[in-house]
Amino acid sequence: MGRQVRFRATDADLRMLEEHLRDIGAVFVPWMASSPEVVTQPTMDPPRGWATDPWIVRREDLPCLTRYLVEAQGYWLIDDEACPVIDWDRDRSHPEPGRIHFSTQLRVDGEWVPAPKEFMKWADGILQWVRRRWVYDPEAMAYYGPQAAKAAGLRSTAKTSQPRS
């Protein structure tokens, strides 16, 4: 199970989101790596030469992140079924469509258990931030960042009753 918001955003909208994420203690962790070490990166942009966006992680959750080796490919991935991470991805068209998603359950010793309450509260806060500040378009079933909404000709005031996705 998981929770998500779909979005459309310009680069300026994504920088605004990134600034908010930094303000609430988020760090960005590359999706894959050449070693098992968990390192952070400075921005939400994919590492040079990679097409995958990084994970969004609470700074205090960094010690519990683990990687596993994909031997056939020679790279290491974050075990997103066992780690409290927020997945976000986007298309490279403009304005960029994408989604922010997190799992409400984690796999621990082969069993599915609820994700930590602190993580859930933090991750829900990120989705709520988007819902409150960005413009929902029911036709696209997505939230538009301020600049993307302006470019699409959407009203810049958020609706009071927005669906949960």
N, C-alpha and C positions, 0 to 999 in steps of 0.2 A: 504494500500500500504506500501511497505517497501523496504529496500535495504539490501543486504547481501553479504558475501563472505563465500564460503565453504573452509575448510582447513583440512590438516593433519599435526599433530605436535607431536613431542616428548615432554617429560617433560622439557627438556632444551629449546626447542623452545617456550613453553608456559611461561617459566620464563622470556625469553627475551621479549615476548609480555607484560607480567605483568609489567616488569620494564618500558617499554615505556608508558603503561597506567598510571602508577604512575607519571611519568615525566610530563604528560599532565593534571594532576589533577583528575584522575579517582579514585573512591572508589568502594568498592565491598559490595553489600547489599544482605544478604541472601534472597533467593526466598520465603521462608516461615518462620514463626516465631510463637512462643507461645504467643506473645502479639502484640498489634497494634504498639508498638514503632518501629521506623525505626532506626536500628543500622547498623554500618558498621562492616566488618570483615577484618582481616589483609591480606588475600590472595585471589586469584581467585579459590582456591580449595573449593569444597563443604564443608559445615560445617560437623563436625564429625557425622557419623551415617546417613547422608542424601545423596541421590544420585543426587540431583539437584545442578547445578552450580549457583553461585550468579549472580545478575544483575551487569552490569557495569554502573556506574552513574557518571555524572559530580558532583564534590563536591558542586558546587553552586546550583545544582538541588535538593539536599537532602531535603530542607524545603518543597518542593512541592510534595514529595512522600507520598502516602497514602496507607494504608492497609485495607483490608476488611476481615471479619471473615467468614470462611467456618465452619458453626456451626456443621454440621454432622461429620466433622473430627477434630474439635477443634484446628484449626490453622489459622493463618492470612497470607494472600498473598498480595503482592504489586499489585495495580491496574494498570497493564501494559498498558491498553487501555487509561488511563488518565494521565500517568506519563511518562516523557521523560527518558527512560531507554534503555540500549542495552542488548539484550538477547544473550547469548552465551551458547552453549552446545557442548558436546563432548561425544563420545563413549569411553569406557574404554579399547579398544583394542589398539595395537601399530602398526604403529604410529596412534595416536588417530584422527579419523575423527570427524569433527564438523562443526559448522557454527557460524558466528557473524552476528546478524540481529538487525535492528531497524525499527520502524514504522515511516513513514513520516507524519502520522496524529495521532491526539489524540482526545479522546472523552471529550468534555467539555459541561456540562449541556445538555447531550443527543445528541449533534451535533458533527460531525467530523470536525475538523479544522486542518490546517497545524501545524506541530510541530514547536516549537520556532526556529527561524533562527540560534541562537547561538548554540543550541543543534545540529541542522542539520549539521552545519559547523564542529563542533567538532566530531560528529559521522562519517561523511563522511571522515574526516581526519584519523580516525582509519582504515577504510576500505582501504583508499589509502596507508597507511603505510604498511599494509599487502601486497597489490598489488605491491608495489615498492620493498619490501625487501625479499619477499618470492618467490618461484618458481612456476609458473603456469604449471600444467599438464593438457593438453586438454583431455586426455583420462579419467582421474578421475574427470575432471571439478572442480578442487580444487587447492588451493595454498598450497604448502608444505613449512613448516619451514625449515631453513637451515639444521638442523640435520636429519629431516625426508626426505628431498630431497637427502641428501647424502646416507642415508640408502636405498632409493628406486633407487639409481643410476641415478638420474636426474641431469642435468647440473645445476651448481650453479648460472648461470647468468639468471636474470629474462628477459622474453621476453618484447619487447617494445610495442607490441600491445596485450594487455590482455583484454579479454572480461569482461564486467560488468555483475555481477550476481545479 
